[in-house]
Amino acid sequence: MVWARVSSVGPTPLLFVPAGVKISAATYKELILQPIVKDLGEMMFENQPFIFQQGSAPAHTANTQEWLQANISDFISKVEWPPSGPDLNPLDSQCGPF
């Protein structure tokens, strides 16, 4: 699996998750949310607030909303996500061909 983040200040480096690693909520928090979304996000935006939106993969919904509330200044919660469908989720329409 490959994870990427795109922002107004540019993309982050691609994160290649080794084959066979199951992305559970704990793995998602440990490998992606803390080191890339929080730490790298704060560095990229020079400790200014930023808004984070994630996709609808199961790891994004399982026990991560509470972590995001406690650690990210602003994020689009699951309740605010657009319904399933690439026409309504800007990330799906940009990343779908890949």
TIVEX-444139 format. One line per field, with one value per atom (N, C-alpha, C): residue number from 1; x, y, z. Coordinates in Angstrom, 2 decimals. Layout:
BEGIN
num: NUM | ...;
east: X | ...;
north: Y | ...;
up: Z | ...;
***
This chain:
BEGIN
num: 1 | 1 | 1 | 2 | 2 | 2 | 3 | 3 | 3 | 4 | 4 | 4 | 5 | 5 | 5 | 6 | 6 | 6 | 7 | 7 | 7 | 8 | 8 | 8 | 9 | 9 | 9 | 10 | 10 | 10 | 11 | 11 | 11 | 12 | 12 | 12 | 13 | 13 | 13 | 14 | 14 | 14 | 15 | 15 | 15 | 16 | 16 | 16 | 17 | 17 | 17 | 18 | 18 | 18 | 19 | 19 | 19 | 20 | 20 | 20 | 21 | 21 | 21 | 22 | 22 | 22 | 23 | 23 | 23 | 24 | 24 | 24 | 25 | 25 | 25 | 26 | 26 | 26 | 27 | 27 | 27 | 28 | 28 | 28 | 29 | 29 | 29 | 30 | 30 | 30 | 31 | 31 | 31 | 32 | 32 | 32 | 33 | 33 | 33 | 34 | 34 | 34 | 35 | 35 | 35 | 36 | 36 | 36 | 37 | 37 | 37 | 38 | 38 | 38 | 39 | 39 | 39 | 40 | 40 | 40 | 41 | 41 | 41 | 42 | 42 | 42 | 43 | 43 | 43 | 44 | 44 | 44 | 45 | 45 | 45 | 46 | 46 | 46 | 47 | 47 | 47 | 48 | 48 | 48 | 49 | 49 | 49 | 50 | 50 | 50 | 51 | 51 | 51 | 52 | 52 | 52 | 53 | 53 | 53 | 54 | 54 | 54 | 55 | 55 | 55 | 56 | 56 | 56 | 57 | 57 | 57 | 58 | 58 | 58 | 59 | 59 | 59 | 60 | 60 | 60 | 61 | 61 | 61 | 62 | 62 | 62 | 63 | 63 | 63 | 64 | 64 | 64 | 65 | 65 | 65 | 66 | 66 | 66 | 67 | 67 | 67 | 68 | 68 | 68 | 69 | 69 | 69 | 70 | 70 | 70 | 71 | 71 | 71 | 72 | 72 | 72 | 73 | 73 | 73 | 74 | 74 | 74 | 75 | 75 | 75 | 76 | 76 | 76 | 77 | 77 | 77 | 78 | 78 | 78 | 79 | 79 | 79 | 80 | 80 | 80 | 81 | 81 | 81 | 82 | 82 | 82 | 83 | 83 | 83 | 84 | 84 | 84 | 85 | 85 | 85 | 86 | 86 | 86 | 87 | 87 | 87 | 88 | 88 | 88 | 89 | 89 | 89 | 90 | 90 | 90 | 91 | 91 | 91 | 92 | 92 | 92 | 93 | 93 | 93 | 94 | 94 | 94 | 95 | 95 | 95 | 96 | 96 | 96 | 97 | 97 | 97 | 98 | 98 | 98;
east: 0.84 | 0.00 | 0.89 | 0.41 | 1.10 | 0.16 | 0.68 | -0.12 | 0.51 | -0.33 | 0.17 | -0.73 | -0.16 | -0.91 | -0.62 | -1.67 | -1.54 | -2.08 | -1.39 | -1.83 | -1.51 | -1.95 | -1.69 | -0.21 | 0.58 | 2.02 | 2.82 | 2.14 | 2.81 | 2.53 | 3.00 | 2.77 | 3.80 | 3.45 | 4.42 | 5.10 | 6.21 | 6.80 | 5.82 | 5.88 | 5.03 | 5.47 | 4.50 | 4.79 | 4.43 | 5.42 | 5.20 | 5.07 | 3.90 | 3.66 | 4.06 | 4.90 | 5.38 | 4.23 | 4.46 | 3.47 | 3.16 | 1.92 | 1.51 | 1.13 | 1.43 | 1.06 | -0.41 | -1.20 | -2.62 | -2.78 | -3.47 | -3.66 | -4.88 | -4.62 | -5.65 | -5.66 | -6.59 | -6.62 | -5.31 | -4.79 | -3.54 | -2.37 | -2.28 | -1.20 | -1.33 | -2.54 | -2.79 | -2.33 | -2.66 | -2.23 | -0.71 | -0.10 | 1.34 | 2.18 | 1.78 | 2.58 | 2.23 | 0.98 | 0.54 | 0.09 | -0.87 | -1.42 | -0.39 | 0.33 | 1.27 | 2.47 | 3.23 | 4.45 | 4.22 | 3.18 | 3.01 | 1.96 | 0.76 | -0.30 | 0.00 | 0.30 | 0.52 | 1.91 | 2.96 | 4.31 | 4.75 | 4.62 | 5.02 | 4.08 | 2.79 | 1.83 | 2.19 | 2.56 | 2.96 | 4.22 | 5.16 | 6.38 | 6.07 | 5.28 | 4.96 | 4.22 | 3.31 | 2.50 | 3.05 | 4.27 | 4.97 | 4.11 | 3.53 | 2.70 | 1.44 | 1.04 | -0.23 | -1.33 | -2.56 | -3.64 | -3.80 | -4.20 | -4.51 | -5.72 | -6.41 | -7.58 | -7.19 | -7.57 | -7.23 | -8.50 | -8.51 | -9.61 | -9.02 | -9.64 | -9.17 | -10.27 | -9.92 | -10.88 | -11.74 | -12.46 | -13.42 | -12.96 | -11.67 | -11.16 | -11.48 | -11.70 | -12.05 | -11.07 | -9.78 | -8.82 | -9.03 | -9.63 | -9.86 | -11.03 | -11.86 | -13.04 | -12.95 | -12.13 | -12.07 | -11.20 | -11.81 | -11.12 | -10.10 | -10.22 | -9.28 | -9.90 | -11.21 | -11.86 | -11.51 | -11.46 | -11.10 | -9.65 | -8.77 | -7.35 | -7.21 | -7.93 | -7.86 | -8.37 | -9.46 | -9.98 | -8.94 | -8.18 | -7.20 | -5.89 | -5.56 | -4.23 | -4.14 | -5.22 | -5.21 | -6.09 | -5.58 | -6.32 | -7.69 | -7.80 | -9.08 | -9.08 | -10.15 | -10.27 | -11.73 | -11.97 | -13.33 | -13.75 | -14.67 | -15.07 | -15.88 | -16.03 | -16.76 | -18.18 | -18.80 | -20.17 | -20.24 | -19.17 | -19.14 | -18.65 | -18.19 | -17.68 | -18.78 | -18.43 | -19.43 | -19.83 | -21.03 | -21.43 | -20.45 | -20.49 | -19.61 | -19.87 | -18.81 | -18.93 | -17.84 | -17.13 | -16.02 | -16.44 | -17.70 | -18.14 | -18.19 | -18.31 | -18.46 | -17.23 | -16.29 | -15.08 | -13.92 | -13.38 | -12.33 | -11.09 | -10.77 | -9.59 | -9.78 | -11.00 | -11.26 | -11.11 | -11.58 | -11.50 | -10.08 | -9.25 | -7.86 | -6.97 | -7.24 | -6.36 | -6.90 | -8.13 | -8.75 | -7.96 | -7.40 | -6.66 | -5.40 | -4.89 | -3.65 | -3.97;
north: -1.17 | 0.00 | 1.23 | 2.27 | 3.55 | 4.59 | 5.45 | 6.52 | 7.83 | 8.80 | 10.11 | 11.20 | 12.38 | 13.54 | 14.69 | 15.39 | 16.54 | 17.75 | 18.87 | 20.07 | 21.31 | 22.44 | 23.70 | 24.07 | 23.48 | 23.76 | 22.64 | 21.68 | 20.61 | 19.24 | 18.22 | 16.85 | 16.44 | 15.41 | 14.79 | 13.67 | 13.18 | 12.00 | 10.83 | 9.96 | 8.77 | 7.85 | 7.24 | 6.26 | 4.89 | 4.04 | 2.68 | 1.75 | 1.17 | 0.24 | -1.14 | -1.85 | -3.16 | -4.14 | -4.98 | -5.99 | -6.86 | -7.19 | -8.04 | -7.30 | -6.00 | -5.23 | -4.86 | -5.26 | -4.93 | -3.55 | -2.68 | -1.32 | -1.31 | -1.53 | -1.44 | 0.00 | 0.32 | 1.67 | 1.96 | 1.00 | 1.21 | 1.44 | 0.64 | 0.81 | 2.14 | 2.52 | 3.80 | 4.97 | 4.91 | 5.98 | 6.01 | 4.84 | 4.75 | 5.11 | 4.63 | 4.83 | 6.10 | 6.56 | 7.66 | 8.88 | 8.72 | 9.90 | 10.67 | 10.00 | 10.72 | 11.26 | 10.42 | 10.94 | 11.81 | 11.54 | 12.28 | 13.37 | 13.03 | 14.02 | 15.07 | 14.64 | 15.60 | 16.24 | 15.44 | 16.00 | 16.70 | 16.03 | 16.63 | 17.77 | 17.62 | 18.70 | 19.96 | 19.84 | 21.00 | 21.63 | 20.81 | 21.33 | 22.02 | 21.38 | 21.95 | 23.27 | 23.35 | 24.55 | 25.48 | 25.21 | 26.04 | 26.31 | 25.25 | 25.27 | 26.13 | 26.43 | 27.12 | 26.06 | 26.42 | 25.45 | 24.96 | 23.71 | 23.15 | 22.24 | 22.01 | 21.13 | 19.82 | 18.72 | 17.39 | 16.65 | 16.07 | 15.22 | 13.90 | 12.82 | 11.50 | 10.79 | 9.68 | 8.89 | 8.04 | 7.12 | 6.32 | 4.88 | 4.63 | 3.28 | 2.90 | 1.62 | 1.21 | 1.71 | 1.74 | 2.22 | 3.69 | 4.45 | 5.87 | 6.11 | 5.12 | 5.31 | 4.60 | 3.60 | 2.78 | 3.44 | 4.06 | 4.66 | 5.73 | 6.35 | 7.42 | 8.80 | 8.89 | 10.20 | 10.84 | 10.05 | 10.58 | 11.06 | 10.29 | 10.67 | 11.99 | 12.13 | 13.36 | 14.55 | 14.37 | 15.46 | 15.92 | 14.99 | 15.32 | 15.86 | 15.55 | 15.85 | 16.77 | 16.97 | 17.78 | 19.00 | 20.18 | 21.41 | 21.44 | 20.92 | 20.90 | 19.76 | 19.02 | 17.94 | 17.78 | 17.19 | 16.96 | 15.60 | 15.61 | 14.37 | 13.48 | 12.24 | 11.26 | 11.73 | 12.41 | 12.90 | 13.91 | 14.66 | 15.69 | 15.18 | 13.93 | 13.40 | 13.39 | 13.65 | 13.52 | 12.05 | 11.79 | 10.40 | 9.70 | 8.39 | 7.62 | 8.00 | 8.15 | 8.50 | 9.46 | 9.18 | 10.03 | 11.43 | 11.62 | 12.94 | 13.93 | 13.43 | 14.31 | 14.38 | 13.50 | 13.52 | 13.96 | 15.16 | 15.68 | 14.80 | 14.11 | 13.26 | 12.05 | 11.51 | 10.36 | 10.72 | 11.89 | 12.26 | 12.60 | 13.04 | 13.37 | 12.14 | 11.21 | 10.05 | 8.79 | 8.80 | 7.62 | 6.97 | 7.75 | 7.13 | 6.38 | 6.67 | 6.04 | 4.72;
up: 0.00 | 0.00 | 0.00 | -0.64 | -0.66 | -0.09 | 0.79 | 1.38 | 0.96 | 0.61 | 0.19 | 0.76 | 0.88 | 1.36 | 0.42 | 0.05 | -0.84 | -0.09 | -0.19 | 0.51 | -0.32 | 0.19 | -0.50 | -0.51 | 0.37 | 0.39 | -0.26 | -0.85 | -1.57 | -0.99 | -1.69 | -1.22 | -0.17 | 0.57 | 1.46 | 0.68 | 1.18 | 0.53 | 0.60 | -0.38 | -0.36 | 0.77 | 1.42 | 2.47 | 1.91 | 1.78 | 1.29 | 2.50 | 2.66 | 3.75 | 3.24 | 4.00 | 3.53 | 3.24 | 2.26 | 1.90 | 3.12 | 3.29 | 4.39 | 5.66 | 5.74 | 6.93 | 6.82 | 7.81 | 7.83 | 8.45 | 7.78 | 8.29 | 9.21 | 10.47 | 11.50 | 12.00 | 12.88 | 13.45 | 14.19 | 14.93 | 15.68 | 14.73 | 13.68 | 12.70 | 11.99 | 11.64 | 10.96 | 11.83 | 13.12 | 14.04 | 14.17 | 14.31 | 14.55 | 13.32 | 12.14 | 10.93 | 10.16 | 10.28 | 9.42 | 10.21 | 11.11 | 11.77 | 12.59 | 13.48 | 14.34 | 13.56 | 12.84 | 12.22 | 10.99 | 10.23 | 8.97 | 9.10 | 9.53 | 9.59 | 10.66 | 11.87 | 12.95 | 12.87 | 12.99 | 13.08 | 11.79 | 10.65 | 9.39 | 9.01 | 9.33 | 9.08 | 9.82 | 11.10 | 11.88 | 11.30 | 10.83 | 10.23 | 8.90 | 8.04 | 6.73 | 6.85 | 7.81 | 7.97 | 9.05 | 9.49 | 10.47 | 11.70 | 12.24 | 13.44 | 13.31 | 12.08 | 11.84 | 11.72 | 12.04 | 11.92 | 10.47 | 10.33 | 9.02 | 9.16 | 8.07 | 8.07 | 7.41 | 8.04 | 7.54 | 7.15 | 5.95 | 5.50 | 5.04 | 5.45 | 5.04 | 4.27 | 3.65 | 2.89 | 3.80 | 3.20 | 3.97 | 4.20 | 4.12 | 4.40 | 5.85 | 6.13 | 7.50 | 8.57 | 8.28 | 9.28 | 9.61 | 8.70 | 8.93 | 9.88 | 10.07 | 10.90 | 12.24 | 12.36 | 13.57 | 14.64 | 15.58 | 16.74 | 16.37 | 15.22 | 14.87 | 15.05 | 15.03 | 15.17 | 16.51 | 17.58 | 18.90 | 18.91 | 18.28 | 18.20 | 17.46 | 16.35 | 15.57 | 16.39 | 17.13 | 17.97 | 18.98 | 19.53 | 20.56 | 19.99 | 18.72 | 18.21 | 17.00 | 16.29 | 15.08 | 15.30 | 14.95 | 15.23 | 14.56 | 13.36 | 12.67 | 11.66 | 11.62 | 10.65 | 10.28 | 9.13 | 8.67 | 9.21 | 10.16 | 10.83 | 9.90 | 10.31 | 9.50 | 9.22 | 10.16 | 9.99 | 8.84 | 8.62 | 7.58 | 6.23 | 6.15 | 4.88 | 3.84 | 2.59 | 1.54 | 1.38 | 0.87 | 0.64 | -0.28 | -0.26 | -1.14 | -2.58 | -3.30 | -4.71 | -5.11 | -6.18 | -6.58 | -7.01 | -7.36 | -7.78 | -6.62 | -5.40 | -4.25 | -3.36 | -3.52 | -2.71 | -3.60 | -3.37 | -4.26 | -4.31 | -3.24 | -3.25 | -4.16 | -4.20 | -5.06 | -6.53 | -6.92 | -8.33 | -8.74 | -7.81 | -8.14 | -8.13 | -7.23 | -7.05 | -7.72 | -8.17 | -8.75 | -9.87 | -10.81 | -11.91 | -11.48 | -10.32 | -9.86 | -9.24;
***
